[in-house]
Structure formats: structure tokens, C-alpha cells
């Protein structure tokens, strides 16, 4: 960690400008991320968003801040109509998945929550202080709706309670939907409009259970048996943990049009205070230049990535080759390139295996300056709205530099506190293939004969097969496993 930074700049989706980051109560930073709806496996598109949140947390900690990080898990209330442009229509995703898989909605939520957290860990994402489940915070959501009702922002129709966006604008003087890039938020063109709603932009706070049908997930409330709308959970849970006003809220850019504007309206409608100071959104991940979607068969999961022989950290490296606010195109060729780059970095790191402190040499002024310059360049890239491609570039400069191995290792580890590539994690050892052993023996002979060009060529061939050679001062060499390279 470096000294508390006052130079960090982040793009604020609310102001649509890059702003200097000034926390509300330094060195404390409160941060909330919209997590997954746990009805299915999270895709590599979903995890691009969570990687961005992870980088924000790591960058803040690297810069000296104390981060209180919260993420929700939506296990009720997210309806299928969200895909058609109206999140207040359709089936509950959990209940629909339960019917499809022949399980209870509670079992579905439990299974996919565990699967998500497993993938979350494998991608080395920073765990929040709390994964908050919507079903475990129903009273808080009801209480928030009651506050809104008292302030005059709620009305009731046949299928539930709705937030009145027109009343919100009149009473507060705030414009609804300022966060959205749309000038006016309307109901989706692919669904029939709800004629009972006062305004197409109004959204559900509490939905009534259908008549003559018992849902698996439903609760009693002052207004009748039902379940919370999708949006209310994030406001209730984030304010419960982080207070009525906090620093940073992150999520995917798909949430910027309605979900996050709805969070702002209902939160500020209840409290009369600023809800969040900085909003950050990750751009979409495309696949082969096309939109990602389960119906298109290209919504890959981390399990599918690993089944093809890739390291989870290779996917992490791939995400960071692009800026979080720019669309990124996933191809298997691009992932192979990321895997190979990661392997080379790890091989370089392995070659700098920690020496005894007494073996450190006194650094020249030139090398001291290089180390200082590397730290400054990396920090500048981090402060430049998380410019990860530049951060990786600095990492490579260090890897290729001529600074002493112990100092190189220290710098790589320092930068990896932010990048999270686990450069110091050693691969599992196993039987060495015979062709690798043959190359290793040929290289030993070449070294003995002082055929150094041939020796270097053989080292490269061994490296390309996923193994690292480390030469010791006494003339011996050691062979160890790196990571499998992809064609």
C-alpha cells in the first residue's frame, strides 16, 4: 500500500465526467456493487462487471483508503420482463428456474449462489464484507416502502405498489433518470404497457402474489401477501450497511437505464439526501463481435473456459487488456493470447525467486530511479480512471527490465496487489513429459559445451511447453512446471 492518494480520478456516470475522487469521510470509503440474480450460472460477461468492482476496491486499498465493500445477491423479485423492457412483468426468474429444474426456488438460489461464489473465488475477486441476500432483508424493504408512502411517492394498483415518478419530480425538484443516457425512460416497445400505471416510467416497489396461486417466495406485508420489486432491495440493503449516503456504486451498463435511476429515486425520495456520490458502470462484453446471450449459445461460463484448458487468471488478464468503460470483444484466440502472456509473466516471476536478504546488491542511482519511475507510472495509470492496459504495460516493463531480481520481484508483487493475477501462485507439479525432459537434457549438454545460443533456443522451446528452467550459480539447473500454453 502507498500513501493516501488525492490524485485518483474516476469517471462518474452521473455527471458524465471524469472527476477527482474525494470520499465523503476519508480514509473510509463505502462501496456497493449490484450482484447477480442467482437463478443460473454467471457468465463471463457478468464477471467482467465484478472484475471492475474488484479493481476499484484494490485500487482504493492500494491508495491508502479503508474500503467497506458490499454486494447483493438477488434471490427474489427479478422478473423475466426485464429482458423485454419492463422489469415489472413476467415470471420471477427464481420460480421459473425452479419449475424448469424440478427444484424449489430456495434450492435454486442456494445452488447458484454457491456456484457464483466458487467462480468469484477462482477469479481472485475481493470478497465483500457481506453478500447480502434480498430474501434475508424483507423487513428493511417493507420499511423503506413505508417511508416512501409517507412522503407521497407510492400508489397502489391491482398488481402491487408503484413508485410515482411524477410526484417525485414535483416534490423533490429532481429530474427522474438523470443517471440514464436516455432523455426519457419509457416502457419497452416489446411489452404491452400497464394501463393502470399513472406514468410509463413508474416502477414496482411491492408486487402482490397472483390470486389463486401460492408462490414459493412470498411474504406478508401491510398491503397484502407478495414479494418486493427488483429495485427496492438494493436501496434498502446498501443504506442499511453503508448509510443513507455513501461513496461509490458500481454495476453493469445495462443497469444504468432503469435499475440504477430507480435506486436513486426511491432512496432520495425516502431520505431527502444524496444517495451515492460516484456511479461507475462496466461496458458489455461481446463474443466474436456479437451480443452475448444465452439464447445465442455464446454466454460462456468460467467452467466452460476452464474445460477448454484455460486458467481463470487468463480470463482475468484478458479483461484488463481493455478499459472497463469500453466494449471488449471476447474470442478464444484473444484468450489464448492472454494465457500465453500470463504464462510468460509467471515464468519471469519464478525466475526471480526470492534470494536471501544478504544477497541483495546495493542499487545504483540509475536502478533506484528506474524503480521510482515504475512505481510512479503504475500509480499514474491506476489514478487515470483505472487504465488497466497501461498498468499491464508497466508490469511488462518491470518484467523485462534489468533491475536486480529481488527488487523486480518486489515490484511485481506490489503491482499484483491491484492486478490480482496471482503471480506468486505456483502450478501443481506432475510428471514431466518425455519431450520436455529430452529438451532439458539437450540444453544441459549445450551449456556444458558453452553453446549459449543453442542453450537459449532450447530454453524457449521448454518455456513454450509450459515449463521453466532456473539456472543456479553452481552450474546446476532446475526444471519446474509453468502454465500450459494455448495454441
C-alpha positions as a Python dict, from the first residue, in 0.01 Angstrom:
ca = {
    (1, 'X'): (0, 0, 0),
    (2, 'X'): (119, 352, -77),
    (3, 'X'): (36, 678, 98),
    (4, 'X'): (-321, 806, 86),
    (5, 'X'): (-377, 931, -268),
    (6, 'X'): (-553, 1256, -354),
    (7, 'X'): (-486, 1216, -726),
    (8, 'X'): (-728, 937, -819),
    (9, 'X'): (-968, 1027, -1097),
    (10, 'X'): (-1274, 820, -1184),
    (11, 'X'): (-1547, 853, -1445),
    (12, 'X'): (-1876, 937, -1276),
    (13, 'X'): (-2172, 813, -1480),
    (14, 'X'): (-2396, 1061, -1300),
    (15, 'X'): (-2205, 1373, -1407),
    (16, 'X'): (-2077, 1202, -1725),
    (17, 'X'): (-1730, 1339, -1648),
    (18, 'X'): (-1401, 1216, -1511),
    (19, 'X'): (-1377, 1359, -1160),
    (20, 'X'): (-1121, 1372, -884),
    (21, 'X'): (-1215, 1111, -627),
    (22, 'X'): (-1286, 1278, -293),
    (23, 'X'): (-1450, 1042, -42),
    (24, 'X'): (-1720, 1164, 191),
    (25, 'X'): (-1529, 1065, 504),
    (26, 'X'): (-1166, 985, 422),
    (27, 'X'): (-996, 748, 470),
    (28, 'X'): (-1323, 549, 483),
    (29, 'X'): (-1492, 459, 152),
    (30, 'X'): (-1834, 294, 129),
    (31, 'X'): (-1893, 94, -190),
    (32, 'X'): (-2185, -117, -316),
    (33, 'X'): (-2199, -344, -620),
    (34, 'X'): (-2511, -486, -782),
    (35, 'X'): (-2451, -861, -777),
    (36, 'X'): (-2609, -1144, -978),
    (37, 'X'): (-2960, -1281, -988),
    (38, 'X'): (-2890, -1634, -869),
    (39, 'X'): (-3117, -1836, -1100),
    (40, 'X'): (-2842, -1959, -1333),
    (41, 'X'): (-2464, -1965, -1372),
    (42, 'X'): (-2300, -1624, -1401),
    (43, 'X'): (-2143, -1568, -1743),
    (44, 'X'): (-1802, -1430, -1834),
    (45, 'X'): (-1992, -1115, -1932),
    (46, 'X'): (-2125, -1084, -1577),
    (47, 'X'): (-1780, -1138, -1435),
    (48, 'X'): (-1635, -851, -1636),
    (49, 'X'): (-1854, -624, -1421),
    (50, 'X'): (-1743, -788, -1099),
    (51, 'X'): (-1378, -766, -1207),
    (52, 'X'): (-1424, -390, -1243),
    (53, 'X'): (-1563, -369, -890),
    (54, 'X'): (-1271, -576, -766),
    (55, 'X'): (-1023, -341, -933),
    (56, 'X'): (-1192, -38, -775),
    (57, 'X'): (-1162, -196, -431),
    (58, 'X'): (-799, -299, -487),
    (59, 'X'): (-705, 42, -628),
    (60, 'X'): (-862, 221, -332),
    (61, 'X'): (-681, -2, -82),
    (62, 'X'): (-356, 40, -276),
    (63, 'X'): (-407, 416, -247),
    (64, 'X'): (-447, 401, 130),
    (65, 'X'): (-825, 401, 176),
    (66, 'X'): (-1025, 177, 410),
    (67, 'X'): (-1299, 24, 196),
    (68, 'X'): (-1630, -109, 324),
    (69, 'X'): (-1747, -318, 28),
    (70, 'X'): (-2096, -470, -1),
    (71, 'X'): (-2255, -680, -278),
    (72, 'X'): (-2613, -802, -306),
    (73, 'X'): (-2740, -1136, -431),
    (74, 'X'): (-3083, -1109, -595),
    (75, 'X'): (-3273, -1420, -495),
    (76, 'X'): (-3628, -1289, -543),
    (77, 'X'): (-3819, -1026, -738),
    (78, 'X'): (-3622, -1005, -1064),
    (79, 'X'): (-3883, -1073, -1331),
    (80, 'X'): (-3827, -1202, -1684),
    (81, 'X'): (-3995, -891, -1830),
    (82, 'X'): (-3665, -712, -1775),
    (83, 'X'): (-3544, -875, -2099),
    (84, 'X'): (-3836, -721, -2288),
    (85, 'X'): (-3803, -374, -2143),
    (86, 'X'): (-4035, -381, -1840),
    (87, 'X'): (-3890, -531, -1522),
    (88, 'X'): (-4234, -531, -1357),
    (89, 'X'): (-4378, -801, -1584),
    (90, 'X'): (-4323, -1171, -1644),
    (91, 'X'): (-4223, -1455, -1414),
    (92, 'X'): (-3985, -1440, -1122),
    (93, 'X'): (-3657, -1579, -1252),
    (94, 'X'): (-3605, -1796, -943),
    (95, 'X'): (-3952, -1951, -964),
    (96, 'X'): (-3919, -2008, -1338),
    (97, 'X'): (-3583, -2180, -1295),
    (98, 'X'): (-3730, -2391, -1012),
    (99, 'X'): (-4005, -2521, -1242),
    (100, 'X'): (-3754, -2595, -1517),
    (101, 'X'): (-3515, -2788, -1292),
    (102, 'X'): (-3775, -2956, -1071),
    (103, 'X'): (-3643, -2794, -754),
    (104, 'X'): (-3768, -2536, -507),
    (105, 'X'): (-3687, -2170, -562),
    (106, 'X'): (-3490, -2180, -237),
    (107, 'X'): (-3281, -2471, -365),
    (108, 'X'): (-3216, -2286, -691),
    (109, 'X'): (-3098, -1977, -502),
    (110, 'X'): (-2871, -2182, -278),
    (111, 'X'): (-2716, -2384, -562),
    (112, 'X'): (-2639, -2090, -791),
    (113, 'X'): (-2521, -1872, -502),
    (114, 'X'): (-2261, -2136, -415),
    (115, 'X'): (-2164, -2168, -783),
    (116, 'X'): (-2123, -1792, -813),
    (117, 'X'): (-1906, -1762, -503),
    (118, 'X'): (-1688, -2053, -625),
    (119, 'X'): (-1627, -1874, -957),
    (120, 'X'): (-1583, -1546, -770),
    (121, 'X'): (-1302, -1701, -566),
    (122, 'X'): (-1137, -1866, -866),
    (123, 'X'): (-1113, -1527, -1040),
    (124, 'X'): (-943, -1393, -727),
    (125, 'X'): (-1208, -1126, -677),
    (126, 'X'): (-1203, -938, -348),
    (127, 'X'): (-1471, -1074, -118),
    (128, 'X'): (-1715, -810, 9),
    (129, 'X'): (-1763, -774, 381),
    (130, 'X'): (-2111, -905, 312),
    (131, 'X'): (-2301, -1085, 36),
    (132, 'X'): (-2650, -956, 116),
    (133, 'X'): (-2947, -1168, 6),
    (134, 'X'): (-3272, -994, -79),
    (135, 'X'): (-3478, -1266, 93),
    (136, 'X'): (-3296, -1201, 421),
    (137, 'X'): (-3387, -831, 423),
    (138, 'X'): (-3761, -822, 353),
    (139, 'X'): (-3846, -616, 668),
    (140, 'X'): (-3596, -347, 565),
    (141, 'X'): (-3752, -329, 219),
    (142, 'X'): (-4103, -301, 361),
    (143, 'X'): (-3987, -25, 596),
    (144, 'X'): (-3836, 169, 307),
    (145, 'X'): (-4158, 143, 107),
    (146, 'X'): (-4348, 275, 409),
    (147, 'X'): (-4116, 576, 425),
    (148, 'X'): (-4182, 644, 57),
    (149, 'X'): (-4555, 604, 112),
    (150, 'X'): (-4542, 857, 395),
    (151, 'X'): (-4360, 1102, 167),
    (152, 'X'): (-4628, 1076, -102),
    (153, 'X'): (-4442, 874, -366),
    (154, 'X'): (-4644, 549, -365),
    (155, 'X'): (-4974, 443, -517),
    (156, 'X'): (-5149, 108, -537),
    (157, 'X'): (-5298, -70, -839),
    (158, 'X'): (-5427, -425, -886),
    (159, 'X'): (-5088, -597, -905),
    (160, 'X'): (-4893, -404, -644),
    (161, 'X'): (-4748, -80, -511),
    (162, 'X'): (-4569, 154, -752),
    (163, 'X'): (-4332, 447, -724),
    (164, 'X'): (-4479, 769, -863),
    (165, 'X'): (-4203, 933, -1069),
    (166, 'X'): (-4409, 1244, -1147),
    (167, 'X'): (-4475, 1312, -779),
    (168, 'X'): (-4106, 1254, -712),
    (169, 'X'): (-4007, 1524, -962),
    (170, 'X'): (-4270, 1768, -836),
    (171, 'X'): (-4198, 1726, -465),
    (172, 'X'): (-3818, 1699, -475),
    (173, 'X'): (-3745, 1919, -776),
    (174, 'X'): (-3515, 1642, -902),
    (175, 'X'): (-3532, 1502, -1253),
    (176, 'X'): (-3600, 1130, -1265),
    (177, 'X'): (-3350, 931, -1469),
    (178, 'X'): (-3055, 1174, -1459),
    (179, 'X'): (-2814, 881, -1446),
    (180, 'X'): (-2953, 727, -1762),
    (181, 'X'): (-2816, 822, -2102),
    (182, 'X'): (-3176, 831, -2223),
    (183, 'X'): (-3356, 1164, -2229),
    (184, 'X'): (-3679, 996, -2138),
    (185, 'X'): (-3731, 649, -1990),
    (186, 'X'): (-4032, 476, -2141),
    (187, 'X'): (-4174, 126, -2123),
    (188, 'X'): (-4017, -125, -2360),
    (189, 'X'): (-4172, -147, -2704),
    (190, 'X'): (-4184, -528, -2685),
    (191, 'X'): (-4434, -549, -2398),
    (192, 'X'): (-4791, -437, -2357),
    (193, 'X'): (-4800, -122, -2139),
    (194, 'X'): (-4961, -148, -1796),
    (195, 'X'): (-5257, 86, -1838),
    (196, 'X'): (-5312, 108, -1463),
    (197, 'X'): (-4979, 282, -1409),
    (198, 'X'): (-5000, 659, -1383),
    (199, 'X'): (-4687, 701, -1591),
    (200, 'X'): (-4492, 453, -1809),
    (201, 'X'): (-4176, 526, -1608),
    (202, 'X'): (-4330, 427, -1273),
    (203, 'X'): (-4193, 104, -1126),
    (204, 'X'): (-4299, -163, -880),
    (205, 'X'): (-4199, -148, -515),
    (206, 'X'): (-4410, -442, -394),
    (207, 'X'): (-4586, -700, -613),
    (208, 'X'): (-4892, -892, -495),
    (209, 'X'): (-4894, -1268, -529),
    (210, 'X'): (-5131, -1372, -812),
    (211, 'X'): (-5480, -1469, -699),
    (212, 'X'): (-5539, -1843, -652),
    (213, 'X'): (-5168, -1910, -681),
    (214, 'X'): (-4923, -1962, -398),
    (215, 'X'): (-4569, -1854, -478),
    (216, 'X'): (-4274, -2034, -323),
    (217, 'X'): (-4129, -1698, -219),
    (218, 'X'): (-4386, -1462, -69),
    (219, 'X'): (-4428, -1260, 249),
    (220, 'X'): (-4697, -1081, 440),
    (221, 'X'): (-4691, -701, 432),
    (222, 'X'): (-4912, -408, 535),
    (223, 'X'): (-5055, -415, 181),
    (224, 'X'): (-5106, -789, 135),
    (225, 'X'): (-4911, -1106, 59),
    (226, 'X'): (-4649, -1064, -209),
    (227, 'X'): (-4282, -1000, -275),
    (228, 'X'): (-4055, -698, -324),
    (229, 'X'): (-3986, -539, -659),
    (230, 'X'): (-3639, -588, -801),
    (231, 'X'): (-3513, -233, -742),
    (232, 'X'): (-3608, -178, -378),
    (233, 'X'): (-3366, -441, -242),
    (234, 'X'): (-3052, -252, -344),
    (235, 'X'): (-3164, 72, -183),
    (236, 'X'): (-3270, -97, 140),
    (237, 'X'): (-2960, -314, 179),
    (238, 'X'): (-2699, -61, 71),
    (239, 'X'): (-2833, 206, 305),
    (240, 'X'): (-2862, -46, 588),
    (241, 'X'): (-2489, -124, 565),
    (242, 'X'): (-2334, 193, 425),
    (243, 'X'): (-2567, 469, 543),
    (244, 'X'): (-2813, 690, 357),
    (245, 'X'): (-2530, 849, 157),
    (246, 'X'): (-2217, 663, 50),
    (247, 'X'): (-1928, 697, -193),
    (248, 'X'): (-1938, 451, -485),
    (249, 'X'): (-2199, 233, -655),
    (250, 'X'): (-2092, 1, -939),
    (251, 'X'): (-2265, -230, -1185),
    (252, 'X'): (-2302, -322, -1550),
    (253, 'X'): (-2403, -62, -1806),
    (254, 'X'): (-2733, -244, -1860),
    (255, 'X'): (-2837, -125, -1512),
    (256, 'X'): (-2778, 238, -1600),
    (257, 'X'): (-3101, 283, -1797),
    (258, 'X'): (-3362, 197, -1532),
    (259, 'X'): (-3242, -8, -1232),
    (260, 'X'): (-2995, 248, -1102),
    (261, 'X'): (-3213, 554, -1175),
    (262, 'X'): (-3488, 375, -981),
    (263, 'X'): (-3249, 318, -691),
    (264, 'X'): (-3166, 688, -686),
    (265, 'X'): (-3529, 799, -699),
    (266, 'X'): (-3657, 568, -425),
    (267, 'X'): (-3355, 625, -198),
    (268, 'X'): (-3354, 1003, -224),
    (269, 'X'): (-3733, 1007, -215),
    (270, 'X'): (-3717, 837, 123),
    (271, 'X'): (-3426, 1027, 278),
    (272, 'X'): (-3416, 1363, 103),
    (273, 'X'): (-3038, 1318, 80),
    (274, 'X'): (-2786, 1243, -193),
    (275, 'X'): (-2781, 865, -232),
    (276, 'X'): (-2444, 798, -399),
    (277, 'X'): (-2163, 1036, -493),
    (278, 'X'): (-1991, 833, -768),
    (279, 'X'): (-2155, 587, -1008),
    (280, 'X'): (-1936, 351, -1214),
    (281, 'X'): (-2052, 120, -1494),
    (282, 'X'): (-1874, -152, -1691),
    (283, 'X'): (-1930, -183, -2065),
    (284, 'X'): (-2063, -500, -2228),
    (285, 'X'): (-1853, -798, -2323),
    (286, 'X'): (-1914, -907, -2681),
    (287, 'X'): (-1838, -1250, -2825),
    (288, 'X'): (-1687, -1270, -3173),
    (289, 'X'): (-1814, -916, -3230),
    (290, 'X'): (-2173, -1008, -3142),
    (291, 'X'): (-2402, -956, -2847),
    (292, 'X'): (-2368, -1216, -2573),
    (293, 'X'): (-2683, -1406, -2484),
    (294, 'X'): (-2794, -1743, -2351),
    (295, 'X'): (-3031, -1781, -2647),
    (296, 'X'): (-2736, -1729, -2883),
    (297, 'X'): (-2534, -2005, -2720),
    (298, 'X'): (-2235, -1777, -2657),
    (299, 'X'): (-2294, -1685, -2292),
    (300, 'X'): (-1990, -1877, -2176),
    (301, 'X'): (-1924, -1956, -1812),
    (302, 'X'): (-1596, -1982, -1624),
    (303, 'X'): (-1643, -2360, -1611),
    (304, 'X'): (-1655, -2373, -1992),
    (305, 'X'): (-1341, -2159, -2009),
    (306, 'X'): (-1159, -2397, -1777),
    (307, 'X'): (-1284, -2707, -1959),
    (308, 'X'): (-1102, -2577, -2267),
    (309, 'X'): (-780, -2575, -2067),
    (310, 'X'): (-756, -2208, -1977),
    (311, 'X'): (-656, -2068, -1639),
    (312, 'X'): (-914, -1850, -1461),
    (313, 'X'): (-637, -1590, -1428),
    (314, 'X'): (-602, -1584, -1808),
    (315, 'X'): (-962, -1461, -1826),
    (316, 'X'): (-881, -1202, -1561),
    (317, 'X'): (-579, -1089, -1765),
    (318, 'X'): (-795, -1070, -2079),
    (319, 'X'): (-1050, -844, -1906),
    (320, 'X'): (-773, -600, -1815),
    (321, 'X'): (-645, -564, -2172),
    (322, 'X'): (-935, -323, -2233),
    (323, 'X'): (-1068, -26, -2040),
    (324, 'X'): (-1369, -107, -1825),
    (325, 'X'): (-1582, 164, -1993),
    (326, 'X'): (-1513, 37, -2347),
    (327, 'X'): (-1679, -269, -2505),
    (328, 'X'): (-1446, -568, -2510),
    (329, 'X'): (-1462, -845, -2770),
    (330, 'X'): (-1408, -1199, -2643),
    (331, 'X'): (-1262, -1460, -2877),
    (332, 'X'): (-1089, -1784, -2795),
    (333, 'X'): (-785, -1653, -2984),
    (334, 'X'): (-774, -1345, -2759),
    (335, 'X'): (-800, -1566, -2451),
    (336, 'X'): (-513, -1782, -2581),
    (337, 'X'): (-301, -1469, -2619),
    (338, 'X'): (-389, -1370, -2262),
    (339, 'X'): (-300, -1718, -2136),
    (340, 'X'): (39, -1710, -2306),
    (341, 'X'): (114, -1359, -2177),
    (342, 'X'): (26, -1467, -1825),
    (343, 'X'): (247, -1775, -1856),
    (344, 'X'): (544, -1561, -1960),
    (345, 'X'): (486, -1323, -1670),
    (346, 'X'): (472, -1612, -1425),
    (347, 'X'): (785, -1764, -1574),
    (348, 'X'): (963, -1430, -1529),
    (349, 'X'): (838, -1406, -1172),
    (350, 'X'): (952, -1761, -1098),
    (351, 'X'): (1299, -1675, -1226),
    (352, 'X'): (1325, -1402, -959),
    (353, 'X'): (1278, -1650, -675),
    (354, 'X'): (1345, -1466, -352),
    (355, 'X'): (1711, -1451, -256),
    (356, 'X'): (1841, -1415, 98),
    (357, 'X'): (1844, -1051, 202),
    (358, 'X'): (2223, -1054, 232),
    (359, 'X'): (2241, -1142, -140),
    (360, 'X'): (2077, -815, -237),
    (361, 'X'): (2321, -584, -409),
    (362, 'X'): (2339, -213, -347),
    (363, 'X'): (2137, -42, -614),
    (364, 'X'): (2294, 214, -843),
    (365, 'X'): (2136, 556, -878),
    (366, 'X'): (2019, 452, -1224),
    (367, 'X'): (1835, 142, -1098),
    (368, 'X'): (1689, 330, -799),
    (369, 'X'): (1549, 585, -1042),
    (370, 'X'): (1407, 310, -1261),
    (371, 'X'): (1223, 159, -965),
    (372, 'X'): (1086, 501, -867),
    (373, 'X'): (977, 566, -1225),
    (374, 'X'): (800, 228, -1249),
    (375, 'X'): (606, 297, -929),
    (376, 'X'): (506, 644, -1047),
    (377, 'X'): (397, 522, -1393),
    (378, 'X'): (189, 242, -1243),
    (379, 'X'): (24, 475, -992),
    (380, 'X'): (-48, 734, -1262),
    (381, 'X'): (-217, 467, -1477),
    (382, 'X'): (-421, 349, -1179),
    (383, 'X'): (-527, 705, -1099),
    (384, 'X'): (-625, 763, -1463),
    (385, 'X'): (-971, 606, -1424),
    (386, 'X'): (-822, 257, -1379),
    (387, 'X'): (-628, 239, -1704),
    (388, 'X'): (-559, -133, -1679),
    (389, 'X'): (-395, -175, -2020),
    (390, 'X'): (-136, 84, -1919),
    (391, 'X'): (-94, -83, -1580),
    (392, 'X'): (-20, -412, -1758),
    (393, 'X'): (225, -229, -1983),
    (394, 'X'): (417, -105, -1678),
    (395, 'X'): (412, -457, -1534),
    (396, 'X'): (577, -584, -1853),
    (397, 'X'): (835, -307, -1842),
    (398, 'X'): (934, -423, -1495),
    (399, 'X'): (941, -787, -1605),
    (400, 'X'): (1178, -706, -1894),
    (401, 'X'): (1394, -459, -1701),
    (402, 'X'): (1749, -511, -1576),
    (403, 'X'): (1681, -420, -1215),
    (404, 'X'): (1804, -687, -967),
    (405, 'X'): (1583, -994, -929),
    (406, 'X'): (1480, -934, -565),
    (407, 'X'): (1373, -577, -646),
    (408, 'X'): (1197, -689, -962),
    (409, 'X'): (1011, -949, -761),
    (410, 'X'): (907, -691, -501),
    (411, 'X'): (773, -455, -768),
    (412, 'X'): (581, -731, -948),
    (413, 'X'): (422, -835, -619),
    (414, 'X'): (337, -474, -533),
    (415, 'X'): (162, -415, -866),
    (416, 'X'): (-11, -751, -841),
    (417, 'X'): (-186, -626, -527),
    (418, 'X'): (-402, -430, -773),
    (419, 'X'): (-395, -657, -1079),
    (420, 'X'): (-464, -972, -877),
    (421, 'X'): (-303, -1214, -1127),
    (422, 'X'): (-159, -1434, -852),
    (423, 'X'): (189, -1421, -1000),
    (424, 'X'): (327, -1590, -689),
    (425, 'X'): (95, -1893, -708),
    (426, 'X'): (286, -2198, -820),
    (427, 'X'): (117, -2452, -1051),
    (428, 'X'): (62, -2807, -942),
    (429, 'X'): (355, -3031, -1027),
    (430, 'X'): (304, -3353, -1219),
    (431, 'X'): (501, -3598, -1435),
    (432, 'X'): (725, -3410, -1679),
    (433, 'X'): (654, -3517, -2040),
    (434, 'X'): (935, -3707, -2209),
    (435, 'X'): (975, -3449, -2487),
    (436, 'X'): (1035, -3176, -2225),
    (437, 'X'): (1291, -3396, -2046),
    (438, 'X'): (1468, -3455, -2378),
    (439, 'X'): (1493, -3080, -2441),
    (440, 'X'): (1613, -3026, -2084),
    (441, 'X'): (1892, -3285, -2129),
    (442, 'X'): (1995, -3133, -2464),
    (443, 'X'): (2014, -2792, -2301),
    (444, 'X'): (2238, -2923, -2023),
    (445, 'X'): (2478, -3058, -2287),
    (446, 'X'): (2466, -2730, -2479),
    (447, 'X'): (2554, -2535, -2164),
    (448, 'X'): (2840, -2769, -2084),
    (449, 'X'): (2972, -2712, -2437),
    (450, 'X'): (2922, -2335, -2395),
    (451, 'X'): (2681, -2335, -2691),
    (452, 'X'): (2486, -2049, -2537),
    (453, 'X'): (2275, -1958, -2840),
    (454, 'X'): (2156, -2320, -2867),
    (455, 'X'): (2101, -2325, -2491),
    (456, 'X'): (1878, -2014, -2508),
    (457, 'X'): (1683, -2160, -2801),
    (458, 'X'): (1619, -2482, -2608),
    (459, 'X'): (1509, -2280, -2303),
    (460, 'X'): (1250, -2102, -2519),
    (461, 'X'): (1125, -2436, -2653),
    (462, 'X'): (1090, -2567, -2297),
    (463, 'X'): (908, -2248, -2194),
    (464, 'X'): (666, -2284, -2486),
    (465, 'X'): (568, -2626, -2348),
    (466, 'X'): (479, -2475, -2011),
    (467, 'X'): (797, -2535, -1811),
    (468, 'X'): (1052, -2304, -1655),
    (469, 'X'): (1429, -2361, -1629),
    (470, 'X'): (1616, -2198, -1344),
    (471, 'X'): (1996, -2198, -1352),
    (472, 'X'): (2191, -2179, -1025),
    (473, 'X'): (2535, -2021, -970),
    (474, 'X'): (2686, -2366, -909),
    (475, 'X'): (2608, -2467, -1269),
    (476, 'X'): (2308, -2688, -1197),
    (477, 'X'): (1963, -2632, -1347),
    (478, 'X'): (1614, -2699, -1216),
    (479, 'X'): (1302, -2774, -1421),
    (480, 'X'): (958, -2672, -1290),
    (481, 'X'): (607, -2652, -1430),
    (482, 'X'): (479, -2321, -1557),
    (483, 'X'): (128, -2300, -1705),
    (484, 'X'): (3, -2469, -2018),
    (485, 'X'): (35, -2252, -2325),
    (486, 'X'): (-253, -2237, -2571),
    (487, 'X'): (-230, -2262, -2947),
}
